[in-house]
Amino acid sequence: MSSSPPSPFDHSSDPHFLSYYAEASLSEVTRGRFERVRDAALALLAEHGAAGQPLVILDIGCGAGAQALLWAELGHRVCGLDVNEPLITLGRERAREKGLVIDFRIGTATQLPFEKESADVVLLPELLEHVAEWEACLSEAVRVLRPGGLLYLSTTNKLCPKQQEFTLPAYSWYPPPVKRWCVRKSLTTHPQWANYARYPAVNWFSYYELRDWLKRRGMNPLDRFDILSRKPLPATARLLVKALRAIPPLRFMAHVATPDSTVWAFKDNRS
């Protein structure tokens, strides 16, 4: 029997990274953040008539499955995919301990093993920055999403000097050649610079770039302020969000002040 061709990806994990991620994924901060994502997604889907039914959720770059577990707890059909085999193994163990059925797979975001238009929700949490072929990754996410389905992604923000990918100050603002030099160093002599990540962040985005890319492919994007406007807020906060959405320069400065780029996008029903 012939053996299968070797994977072009490194599915291993640095022990420091695995230990850090295993612990961080169980924190109340992480759970709270993913619960807010889940609940916001469900609220948006309810607006579009997709409430009260089990959904097909694809969690791409799922890590140890913290977000996948939260969706499965509500009875949704969840598949989690990640390039990191030790993290997928950990996710399977945690799902088994909780008595939840989640389809965890080892794979790459640029070649998703799912049928066209097979998912109601595609989640890309803190992934796009790590995938060199980021356009292939997003194209795959759009491909597997059903018309009317929802894409959520969070990634780096090149507009804001504050970030968590590298331990270097104001790294988001470094010129591209300097960034590339830092990435090479993080993969050789200075792995601590990128928190021992096997695939450190190589892409830096703004919300506006991602918005325009998605629009050209039949998606209808929303930013964090569109989502905030749908939530019950104190009167002062509600007025501030209204002003941010109405005044483009103010909205831009608000994006500069946020360390990550967050995009929600519905696939056009005509796609």
N, C-alpha and C positions, 0 to 999 in steps of 0.2 A: 504494500500500500504506500503510495507516495505521500510525503508529508506536505502540509499546507505551507505556502510561502511565508517567510518571516514578516511580521508586522513592521511597517516603516516607523512606527511610533514606539517610544520608550514607555512601557506600562508600569515601570517600577516607581518607587518613591523614596526620597531621602528620609531616613529615620527621624530627623529633626522635624521635617515638614509633616510627616505622618502623625507624629506625636502632637505637634501643635494643632493640626487640623482636627484630629480626633477629639481633643479637649475643647477647642473653640466651637465645634459644631454642636456641642451639648450645652453651651452656655445659655442663660436666660436671654441675653442680648440677641444671640443668633435666632433663638426660637421666636422671640418677639418680633424681630425684623421679618422673618419668613411668614409669620402669622399675618402681619400687616399686608404683605404682598398677596398672600392667598385671599384674605378677606376683601382687599381692594379689587382683585381679579374677579371674584365671585359677584361683587356689587356691579362691576362693569358689565359682566355677562348677563346679569339679571336685567339690566337696562336694555339689553339686546334680545331678551326673551329666552335666555338659556338657563333659567333658574330651576331648581328642584329636580334635577336629573343627574345621574352619574355621568361624569365627563371623562374623556381620555386625555390624560396629562402626560406630556413628555418633559422631563426635567433633564436638560442637557448640560453636562458639566456638574453633575449632581453631587460630586464629592462623596461624603459618608452618608448621604441621603437625608439630611435634616429637613429639607423642604419637601422631599417626596413623602416622608412619613406623615407630615401634617396634612397633605392632601388625601393620603390613603386612610387616615383616621376618620375622614368624613365620608368614606365609601366610594371615592373616585378610583378609576382604573389608572394606575400610575406606572410609567416606565422611567427608570433613571439610567442615564448613560454617562460614563466618564472614562477618560484615557488611563486613569490611575487605578491599577488592579487592586492594590492593598486597600484603597478607600472603598472600592466596590465590594470587596469582601467584608469590610466593616459594616457597610450599609446593609448587606444581606443578613449579617448576624443581628443587627439591631432590629430589622424588620421581623425576623424570626422570633426574637425575644418578646416583641409586642404582639405577636400573632397576626401580623399584617402581610398581605400578599402584594409584593412589589416586584416588577420585572426589572432587576438590575442587570445591566450589560456593560461589558468593556468595549469601548469603541471610540471613534472619532467624530467630532461635530461636523466635519467637512464631508462625511459620507454616512448619513444617517440610515440605519437599517430598518426604515419604516416606509410604508406605502404613501403615495401622494395623497394629500388631503385626508389623512387618517386621524388627526389630532384636533381636539377642541382648544387646548391651551398648550403653548410651547414656552418653556421657561429657559432663559439663558442668563443665569445669575453669575455675574463676575467671571465671565468666560471669554468674551470676545477679545479682550486685551491680550489673552494668552495664545490665540490661534493666529499664526502668521497669515494664513489664507482666510482672513476674516470675512471677505465677501462670499466665499464658498460656504462658510458656516451660516451666514445670514440667508443665503439663497436656499440652503437646505431647510432651514427653519420655516421659510415662507412656503416651500414646496409641500411639506408634510402637514401644513396647517389647513384646516377646512375653511371654505368661504364663510365669513362671519366669525371665525375663530380668533383667539386673542394671543398675541405675542407679548411677552414681558422680557426686557433685557436690562441689566445694569452692568456698567463697565466704567472704564477710566474717563476722566474729564480733563482734557488738556488745558481748559481755561482756568482751572483752579490750582493754586500752588500746593494745596494740601492733598495728600494721597497716602495710600496704605500699601502700595505694591513694592516700593523700595524704601529702605531705611535712610535714604539720602534726602536732605532738605530741599523743598521746592522742585522736586524731580520732574513734575509735570511740565515745567517751563524750560527744561534743558533743551538745547538744540538737538535735532535728530542724530547728528554724528556722535554727540556726547552720549546720548541715550544708547546708541548701538555699542559704543565702547563699554558702557556700564553693564549692558546685558552680557557681553562677552566675558567680562570680569566675573559676573555673578554665576556664570556657568563653569568657571575654572577656579580662580584663586580666591574669589570673594563671594561664596554662595550666600553668606549672611546678608548681603546687600538686598537680595530678593527673597528673604525669609526661607531660603533653601528650596525654593520652588524649582521643579524639574523643567517647567515651561514658564519662565518669568514673563511679565508683561512686555510686549513688543509693540502694541498698538495703543494710540492715544486719540480720543475722539472728543467731539463736542456734540451736544444734543442736536444742534442744527444740521450737522453733517449726516448724522444717522437718520434724522427726520426726512431729509431730502432723498437719501438713498432709498428708504422704505417707500416713500410716496411714488417714486418712479416704478415701483414693483407692485403696485396695487394695494398698498397698505395705508391705513389712516392713523397716523401717529398722534399720541398725546404725551405731554411732559408731566413732570411732578406737580406743577401748579394746576394743570387741568384736573389731576386726581384730587388735589387738596380742595379744589372748589366744590367737589361733590361730597365732602365730609362735613359733619356738624362742627363748626368752629365758633369760638367766641367772636363777638361783634368786631373787635379791633382786628383780629386775625383775618376775619372774613373780608373786611375792607382792604387789608393789605394784599391778600391774594387776588382780589378783584382788580386792584391797581396794577399788580404785576402782570396780569393777563392782558390788561388794556393798553399798557404803555411799553412798547417793544424795548427801548433802551433800559428801562427798569427791569424788565424780564431778563434781558441779557446779563445785567449785573448780578441778578439773583443766581443765574447759572454759574457765573464766575465764582460765586461764594459757596457753591456746593461741591464737595470732593468727588462726586461720581456723576456719571450721565445715566439717567433712567428714562426708558422709553416704553410706553404701552402702545400697541398698535393692533387695530382690527383689520383682518383681511377683507377686502372688498367682496361683497356677495356676488359681484359680477366677474370676479377673477376666475 
